[in-house]
Amino acid sequence: MSKILMPNRRQFLHTTAGLAGAAALSGLLPAAPARAAGLTVGFIYVGPKDDFGYNQSHAEGAAAVKAIEGVTVVEEEQVPETVDVQKTMESMIGFDGATLLFPTSFGYFDPHILALAPKNPAVRFEHCGGLWTPDKPKNVGSYFGHIGMGQYLNGIAAGHATKSKKIGFVAAKPIPQVLLNINSFLLGARAVDPTITCQVIFTGEWSLAVKEAEAVNALADQGVDVVTCHVDGPKVVMETGAGRGMYLCGYHANQSALAPEKYLTGAEWNWAKVYTDMVKTTLSGGTIDNFVRGGLADGFIKMSPLGPAVSEAARTQFEAVKAEILKGGFAAIKGPLKDNKGKVVATAGQAFVETDVALESMDYLVEGVVGSTS
Protein backbone atom coordinates (compact mmCIF):
# COMPACT_ATOMS: atom_id res chain seq x y z
CA MET A 1 0.00 0.00 0.00
CA SER A 2 1.39 3.43 -0.83
CA LYS A 3 0.40 6.87 0.34
CA ILE A 4 0.08 9.91 -1.90
CA LEU A 5 1.67 12.91 -0.24
CA MET A 6 0.19 16.36 -0.31
CA PRO A 7 2.57 19.11 -1.46
CA ASN A 8 2.46 20.81 1.97
CA ARG A 9 4.23 18.03 3.91
CA ARG A 10 7.00 20.39 4.95
CA GLN A 11 4.37 22.66 6.51
CA PHE A 12 3.31 19.82 8.83
CA LEU A 13 5.28 20.91 11.89
CA HIS A 14 4.19 24.53 11.50
CA THR A 15 0.56 23.48 11.05
CA THR A 16 0.51 21.07 13.97
CA ALA A 17 2.16 23.66 16.18
CA GLY A 18 -0.71 25.98 15.36
CA LEU A 19 -3.24 23.24 16.09
CA ALA A 20 -1.60 22.54 19.42
CA GLY A 21 -1.84 26.20 20.38
CA ALA A 22 -5.50 26.34 19.37
CA ALA A 23 -6.18 23.16 21.30
CA ALA A 24 -4.61 24.60 24.41
CA LEU A 25 -6.85 27.64 24.19
CA SER A 26 -10.00 25.58 23.66
CA GLY A 27 -9.15 22.85 26.16
CA LEU A 28 -9.17 20.23 23.39
CA LEU A 29 -6.39 18.06 22.01
CA PRO A 30 -6.03 17.51 18.23
CA ALA A 31 -6.80 14.00 17.09
CA ALA A 32 -3.70 11.89 16.47
CA PRO A 33 -3.13 11.05 12.78
CA ALA A 34 -4.12 7.55 11.74
CA ARG A 35 -1.14 5.27 11.11
CA ALA A 36 -0.98 2.07 9.12
CA ALA A 37 -0.13 -1.16 10.89
CA GLY A 38 3.19 -2.76 9.99
CA LEU A 39 6.23 -0.90 8.72
CA THR A 40 6.13 2.63 7.30
CA VAL A 41 9.06 3.58 5.08
CA GLY A 42 9.89 7.09 3.88
CA PHE A 43 11.72 8.03 0.67
CA ILE A 44 12.96 11.58 0.07
CA TYR A 45 14.26 12.84 -3.28
CA VAL A 46 16.12 16.04 -4.08
CA GLY A 47 14.57 16.28 -7.55
CA PRO A 48 11.53 15.05 -9.49
CA LYS A 49 10.82 11.31 -9.52
CA ASP A 50 10.66 11.24 -13.34
CA ASP A 51 14.03 12.88 -14.07
CA PHE A 52 15.41 9.96 -16.15
CA GLY A 53 18.18 9.83 -13.58
CA TYR A 54 19.20 9.66 -9.93
CA ASN A 55 15.82 10.39 -8.41
CA GLN A 56 13.95 8.17 -10.86
CA SER A 57 16.26 5.26 -10.03
CA HIS A 58 15.42 5.60 -6.33
CA ALA A 59 11.71 6.02 -7.04
CA GLU A 60 11.79 2.79 -9.06
CA GLY A 61 13.26 1.14 -5.96
CA ALA A 62 10.52 2.60 -3.78
CA ALA A 63 7.92 1.24 -6.19
CA ALA A 64 9.27 -2.27 -5.58
CA VAL A 65 8.97 -1.75 -1.80
CA LYS A 66 5.30 -0.81 -2.20
CA ALA A 67 4.59 -4.36 -3.35
CA ILE A 68 5.75 -5.84 -0.03
CA GLU A 69 2.84 -6.87 2.18
CA GLY A 70 2.53 -4.94 5.42
CA VAL A 71 4.58 -1.97 4.21
CA THR A 72 3.36 1.58 3.71
CA VAL A 73 5.53 3.88 1.60
CA VAL A 74 5.51 7.66 1.92
CA GLU A 75 7.47 9.81 -0.51
CA GLU A 76 8.38 13.41 -1.13
CA GLU A 77 10.20 14.78 -4.14
CA GLN A 78 12.06 18.03 -4.83
CA VAL A 79 13.25 18.49 -1.25
CA PRO A 80 16.35 20.71 -1.20
CA GLU A 81 19.51 19.91 0.77
CA THR A 82 18.57 22.44 3.46
CA VAL A 83 16.63 22.44 6.73
CA ASP A 84 13.65 21.55 4.53
CA VAL A 85 14.77 17.92 4.53
CA GLN A 86 14.82 17.93 8.33
CA LYS A 87 11.20 19.13 8.30
CA THR A 88 10.28 16.41 5.83
CA MET A 89 11.93 13.71 7.92
CA GLU A 90 10.31 15.02 11.12
CA SER A 91 6.95 14.98 9.36
CA MET A 92 7.38 11.41 8.14
CA ILE A 93 8.35 10.31 11.65
CA GLY A 94 5.77 12.30 13.61
CA PHE A 95 2.84 12.31 11.22
CA ASP A 96 3.19 9.03 9.32
CA GLY A 97 4.97 6.97 11.93
CA ALA A 98 7.88 6.09 9.64
CA THR A 99 10.63 4.10 11.35
CA LEU A 100 12.82 3.51 8.29
CA LEU A 101 13.88 6.50 6.20
CA PHE A 102 15.79 6.68 2.92
CA PRO A 103 16.88 10.33 2.47
CA THR A 104 18.58 9.68 -0.85
CA SER A 105 20.55 12.82 -1.72
CA PHE A 106 24.24 13.21 -0.86
CA GLY A 107 23.81 16.58 0.90
CA TYR A 108 21.08 15.29 3.24
CA PHE A 109 23.65 13.60 5.48
CA ASP A 110 25.55 16.42 7.16
CA PRO A 111 24.12 18.23 9.07
CA HIS A 112 20.53 17.08 8.51
CA ILE A 113 20.49 13.34 9.16
CA LEU A 114 23.17 13.78 11.82
CA ALA A 115 20.99 16.38 13.56
CA LEU A 116 17.86 14.20 13.68
CA ALA A 117 19.25 10.70 14.27
CA PRO A 118 20.24 11.20 17.95
CA LYS A 119 16.79 12.63 18.67
CA ASN A 120 15.03 9.65 17.08
CA PRO A 121 16.89 6.51 18.24
CA ALA A 122 14.00 4.19 17.25
CA VAL A 123 14.18 5.37 13.63
CA ARG A 124 16.63 3.95 11.10
CA PHE A 125 18.16 6.55 8.74
CA GLU A 126 19.69 5.01 5.59
CA HIS A 127 21.73 7.43 3.48
CA CYS A 128 22.88 6.85 -0.09
CA GLY A 129 26.61 7.52 -0.28
CA GLY A 130 29.85 6.78 1.50
CA LEU A 131 29.64 9.13 4.47
CA TRP A 132 28.91 6.87 7.46
CA THR A 133 31.88 6.13 9.74
CA PRO A 134 31.98 4.29 13.10
CA ASP A 135 31.89 7.57 15.05
CA LYS A 136 28.45 8.38 13.61
CA PRO A 137 25.09 7.45 15.24
CA LYS A 138 24.41 3.71 15.20
CA ASN A 139 20.87 4.21 13.85
CA VAL A 140 22.38 5.71 10.69
CA GLY A 141 23.60 3.63 7.77
CA SER A 142 25.33 4.16 4.45
CA TYR A 143 24.67 2.23 1.25
CA PHE A 144 26.11 2.54 -2.23
CA GLY A 145 27.16 0.43 -5.17
CA HIS A 146 30.28 -0.14 -7.19
CA ILE A 147 28.87 1.68 -10.19
CA GLY A 148 32.35 2.65 -11.32
CA MET A 149 32.39 -0.81 -12.87
CA GLY A 150 29.38 0.24 -14.92
CA GLN A 151 31.21 3.34 -16.07
CA TYR A 152 34.19 1.16 -17.00
CA LEU A 153 31.86 -0.85 -19.24
CA ASN A 154 30.46 2.42 -20.59
CA GLY A 155 34.05 3.33 -21.43
CA ILE A 156 34.54 0.15 -23.45
CA ALA A 157 31.48 0.97 -25.55
CA ALA A 158 32.69 4.55 -25.90
CA GLY A 159 36.21 3.44 -26.84
CA HIS A 160 34.88 1.48 -29.80
CA ALA A 161 32.48 4.23 -30.88
CA THR A 162 34.77 7.27 -30.81
CA LYS A 163 36.35 8.40 -34.05
CA SER A 164 38.07 11.49 -32.65
CA LYS A 165 39.62 9.57 -29.73
CA LYS A 166 38.09 12.24 -27.49
CA ILE A 167 35.34 11.27 -25.06
CA GLY A 168 33.64 13.56 -22.58
CA PHE A 169 32.19 13.61 -19.10
CA VAL A 170 29.78 16.16 -17.59
CA ALA A 171 30.07 16.00 -13.79
CA ALA A 172 28.47 17.83 -10.90
CA LYS A 173 31.09 17.93 -8.14
CA PRO A 174 34.58 16.43 -7.69
CA ILE A 175 33.66 14.10 -4.81
CA PRO A 176 35.23 10.61 -4.64
CA GLN A 177 32.29 8.74 -6.17
CA VAL A 178 32.21 11.12 -9.15
CA LEU A 179 35.98 11.00 -9.64
CA LEU A 180 35.93 7.21 -9.61
CA ASN A 181 33.27 7.25 -12.34
CA ILE A 182 35.27 9.65 -14.49
CA ASN A 183 38.47 7.66 -14.08
CA SER A 184 36.72 4.35 -14.70
CA PHE A 185 35.08 5.68 -17.87
CA LEU A 186 38.43 6.71 -19.35
CA LEU A 187 40.21 3.53 -18.27
CA GLY A 188 37.49 1.42 -19.87
CA ALA A 189 37.96 3.36 -23.10
CA ARG A 190 41.74 3.00 -22.84
CA ALA A 191 41.29 -0.78 -22.63
CA VAL A 192 40.21 -0.36 -26.26
CA ASP A 193 42.71 2.31 -27.30
CA PRO A 194 45.29 3.75 -24.85
CA THR A 195 45.51 7.02 -26.80
CA ILE A 196 41.92 8.05 -25.96
CA THR A 197 41.49 11.09 -23.71
CA CYS A 198 38.52 12.23 -21.66
CA GLN A 199 37.58 15.87 -21.20
CA VAL A 200 35.64 16.55 -17.99
CA ILE A 201 33.57 19.64 -17.18
CA PHE A 202 32.25 20.19 -13.65
CA THR A 203 29.01 22.18 -13.40
CA GLY A 204 29.18 22.72 -9.62
CA GLU A 205 25.70 21.41 -8.82
CA TRP A 206 23.75 18.17 -9.10
CA SER A 207 21.06 19.72 -11.27
CA LEU A 208 21.79 22.74 -13.47
CA ALA A 209 20.16 22.20 -16.86
CA VAL A 210 21.61 25.30 -18.53
CA LYS A 211 25.19 24.54 -17.44
CA GLU A 212 24.79 20.88 -18.40
CA ALA A 213 23.72 21.87 -21.91
CA GLU A 214 26.55 24.39 -22.15
CA ALA A 215 29.03 21.73 -21.03
CA VAL A 216 27.91 19.27 -23.69
CA ASN A 217 28.10 21.91 -26.39
CA ALA A 218 31.58 22.92 -25.21
CA LEU A 219 32.70 19.29 -25.40
CA ALA A 220 31.24 18.88 -28.88
CA ASP A 221 33.02 22.06 -30.00
CA GLN A 222 36.31 20.47 -28.86
CA GLY A 223 35.73 17.37 -30.99
CA VAL A 224 34.35 15.06 -28.30
CA ASP A 225 32.07 12.51 -29.98
CA VAL A 226 30.95 10.31 -27.04
CA VAL A 227 29.62 11.71 -23.76
CA THR A 228 28.44 10.46 -20.39
CA CYS A 229 27.76 12.18 -17.09
CA HIS A 230 27.32 12.10 -13.33
CA VAL A 231 24.54 14.59 -12.62
CA ASP A 232 21.16 13.94 -11.06
CA GLY A 233 19.11 14.11 -14.25
CA PRO A 234 21.04 13.05 -17.39
CA LYS A 235 18.15 13.98 -19.69
CA VAL A 236 19.65 17.32 -20.77
CA VAL A 237 23.08 15.78 -21.39
CA MET A 238 21.59 12.96 -23.45
CA GLU A 239 19.31 15.14 -25.55
CA THR A 240 21.91 17.86 -26.12
CA GLY A 241 24.56 15.30 -27.01
CA ALA A 242 22.27 13.55 -29.47
CA GLY A 243 21.47 16.90 -31.01
CA ARG A 244 25.18 17.45 -31.63
CA GLY A 245 25.56 14.01 -33.19
CA MET A 246 27.43 12.51 -30.24
CA TYR A 247 27.14 8.92 -29.02
CA LEU A 248 25.78 8.55 -25.51
CA CYS A 249 26.48 6.43 -22.43
CA GLY A 250 23.81 6.71 -19.77
CA TYR A 251 23.93 6.91 -16.01
CA HIS A 252 21.60 6.24 -13.03
CA ALA A 253 18.68 4.92 -15.13
CA ASN A 254 17.96 3.85 -18.71
CA GLN A 255 17.93 6.90 -21.01
CA SER A 256 17.76 4.95 -24.28
CA ALA A 257 14.26 6.25 -25.02
CA LEU A 258 15.66 9.79 -25.30
CA ALA A 259 17.97 8.96 -28.23
CA PRO A 260 17.67 5.29 -29.21
CA GLU A 261 20.00 5.46 -32.23
CA LYS A 262 22.82 7.18 -30.36
CA TYR A 263 22.54 5.46 -26.97
CA LEU A 264 25.32 2.86 -26.59
CA THR A 265 24.57 1.54 -23.09
CA GLY A 266 24.35 2.89 -19.55
CA ALA A 267 25.37 2.24 -15.96
CA GLU A 268 22.14 1.90 -13.97
CA TRP A 269 21.28 1.55 -10.32
CA ASN A 270 19.13 -1.39 -9.26
CA TRP A 271 17.76 0.06 -6.01
CA ALA A 272 14.77 -2.29 -6.11
CA LYS A 273 17.09 -5.11 -4.99
CA VAL A 274 18.74 -3.00 -2.28
CA TYR A 275 15.57 -1.51 -0.84
CA THR A 276 13.51 -4.68 -0.78
CA ASP A 277 16.36 -6.51 0.97
CA MET A 278 16.64 -3.80 3.62
CA VAL A 279 12.90 -3.62 4.21
CA LYS A 280 12.62 -7.40 4.51
CA THR A 281 15.51 -7.41 7.00
CA THR A 282 13.67 -4.80 9.08
CA LEU A 283 10.37 -6.68 8.89
CA SER A 284 12.06 -9.86 10.13
CA GLY A 285 13.46 -8.04 13.15
CA GLY A 286 16.99 -7.89 11.81
CA THR A 287 19.36 -4.93 11.73
CA ILE A 288 20.70 -3.43 8.51
CA ASP A 289 24.48 -3.17 8.45
CA ASN A 290 25.80 0.37 8.86
CA PHE A 291 27.97 0.01 5.77
CA VAL A 292 26.34 -1.73 2.79
CA ARG A 293 27.97 -2.06 -0.63
CA GLY A 294 27.44 -4.22 -3.68
CA GLY A 295 28.25 -4.41 -7.35
CA LEU A 296 27.13 -5.99 -10.58
CA ALA A 297 27.27 -9.53 -9.19
CA ASP A 298 25.27 -8.48 -6.11
CA GLY A 299 22.49 -6.92 -8.17
CA PHE A 300 23.17 -3.37 -6.95
CA ILE A 301 23.87 -2.14 -10.47
CA LYS A 302 22.96 -3.23 -13.98
CA MET A 303 23.75 -2.19 -17.53
CA SER A 304 21.33 -0.82 -20.10
CA PRO A 305 20.92 -3.10 -23.13
CA LEU A 306 23.51 -2.42 -25.83
CA GLY A 307 22.13 -0.13 -28.50
CA PRO A 308 22.09 -0.54 -32.31
CA ALA A 309 25.19 1.63 -32.76
CA VAL A 310 27.39 -0.80 -30.80
CA SER A 311 29.63 -2.81 -33.12
CA GLU A 312 30.16 -6.55 -32.88
CA ALA A 313 33.74 -6.02 -31.73
CA ALA A 314 32.48 -3.73 -28.98
CA ARG A 315 29.81 -6.23 -27.95
CA THR A 316 32.37 -9.02 -27.72
CA GLN A 317 34.76 -7.04 -25.52
CA PHE A 318 31.93 -5.57 -23.45
CA GLU A 319 30.44 -8.98 -22.65
CA ALA A 320 33.85 -10.52 -21.91
CA VAL A 321 34.77 -7.78 -19.42
CA LYS A 322 31.30 -7.85 -17.90
CA ALA A 323 31.77 -11.58 -17.26
CA GLU A 324 35.09 -10.85 -15.53
CA ILE A 325 33.47 -8.20 -13.33
CA LEU A 326 30.70 -10.64 -12.39
CA LYS A 327 33.33 -13.01 -11.00
CA GLY A 328 34.30 -10.37 -8.42
CA GLY A 329 37.64 -8.80 -7.57
CA PHE A 330 37.86 -6.69 -10.72
CA ALA A 331 40.14 -3.63 -10.58
CA ALA A 332 39.79 -0.69 -12.93
CA ILE A 333 42.38 1.27 -10.93
CA LYS A 334 45.65 -0.64 -11.21
CA GLY A 335 49.31 0.11 -11.74
CA PRO A 336 51.37 1.38 -13.19
CA LEU A 337 49.10 4.43 -13.11
CA LYS A 338 49.63 8.15 -12.61
CA ASP A 339 47.19 10.97 -12.05
CA ASN A 340 46.92 13.76 -14.59
CA LYS A 341 49.47 15.82 -12.63
CA GLY A 342 52.12 13.12 -12.90
CA LYS A 343 51.84 11.66 -9.40
CA VAL A 344 51.92 7.86 -9.07
CA VAL A 345 48.58 6.57 -7.73
CA ALA A 346 49.23 2.86 -8.30
CA THR A 347 52.59 1.18 -8.67
CA ALA A 348 53.27 -1.76 -10.97
CA GLY A 349 51.42 -4.78 -9.62
CA GLN A 350 49.25 -2.69 -7.30
CA ALA A 351 45.48 -2.90 -7.82
CA PHE A 352 42.45 -1.42 -6.10
CA VAL A 353 39.58 -3.88 -6.53
CA GLU A 354 36.06 -2.53 -6.72
CA THR A 355 35.42 -3.25 -3.01
CA ASP A 356 38.54 -1.43 -1.76
CA VAL A 357 37.41 1.30 0.67
CA ALA A 358 40.41 3.40 -0.40
CA LEU A 359 38.45 4.22 -3.57
CA GLU A 360 35.88 6.07 -1.45
CA SER A 361 38.44 8.76 -0.64
CA MET A 362 39.66 9.23 -4.23
CA ASP A 363 40.82 12.80 -4.84
CA TYR A 364 42.50 12.63 -8.25
CA LEU A 365 41.87 12.32 -11.97
CA VAL A 366 43.98 9.76 -13.82
CA GLU A 367 46.41 10.47 -16.62
CA GLY A 368 44.45 11.04 -19.81
CA VAL A 369 41.63 12.94 -18.15
CA VAL A 370 41.67 16.59 -19.19
CA GLY A 371 40.36 18.65 -16.29
CA SER A 372 40.97 19.58 -12.66
CA THR A 373 39.42 18.70 -9.29
CA SER A 374 39.94 22.27 -8.01
MOUR-V993273 format. One record per backbone hydrogen bond with DSSP energy under -0.5 kcal/mol. CO is the residue of the C=O (numbers start at 1). NH is the residue of the N-H. Records with the same first field share a line. If there is no record, write none. Layout:
CO=NH + NH
//
This chain:
1=73
3=5
6=9
8=11
9=12
11=15
12=16
13=17
14=18
15=19
16=20
17=21
18=22
19=23
20=24
21=25
22=26
23=27 + 28
39=41 + 72
40=99 + 100
41=74
42=102
43=76
44=104
45=79
47=78
48=51
51=235
53=57
54=58
55=59
56=60
57=61
58=62
59=63
60=64
61=65
62=66
63=67
64=67
65=68
68=71
70=39
72=41
73=3
74=43
76=45
78=80
80=82
82=85 + 86
83=87
84=88
85=89
86=90
87=91
88=92
89=93
90=94
91=95 + 96
92=98
93=97
99=124
100=42
101=126
102=44 + 104
103=128
105=108
106=109
108=113
109=111 + 114
111=115
112=116
113=117
114=118
116=119 + 120
117=120
120=123
123=125
124=101 + 126
125=127 + 141
127=129 + 143
133=136
137=140
139=125
141=127
142=292
143=129
144=294
145=147
146=149
147=151
148=152
149=153
150=154
151=155
152=156
153=157
154=158
155=159
156=160
157=161
158=162
165=197
166=225 + 226
167=199
168=228
169=171 + 201
170=230
171=203
172=204
173=175
175=178 + 179
176=180
177=181
178=182
179=183
180=184
181=185
182=186
183=187
184=188
185=189
186=190
187=191
189=192 + 193
193=196
197=167
198=370
199=169
201=171
206=232 + 233
208=212
209=213
210=214
211=215
212=216
213=217
214=218
215=219
216=220
217=221
218=222
219=222 + 224
220=223
225=247
226=168
227=249
228=170
230=172
232=54 + 234
233=236
234=238
235=239
236=240
237=241
238=242
239=243
240=244
241=244 + 246
242=245
247=227
248=264 + 265
250=267
251=253
252=269
253=255
255=258 + 259
256=259
259=262 + 263
260=308
262=248 + 264
264=307
265=250
266=268 + 304
267=252
268=302
270=273 + 274
271=275
272=276
273=277
274=278
275=279
276=280
277=281
278=282
279=283
280=284
281=286
282=285
290=142
292=144
294=146
295=299 + 300 + 301
296=299
300=270
302=268
307=310
311=315
312=316
313=317
314=318
315=319
316=320
317=321
318=322
319=323
320=324
321=325
322=326
323=327
324=327 + 328
325=328
330=354
332=334
333=352
335=349
337=345 + 346
338=367
339=342
343=339
346=336 + 337
347=335 + 350
350=335
351=353
352=333
353=356
356=359
357=360
358=361
359=362
365=340
366=369
368=198 + 370
369=371
370=200
//
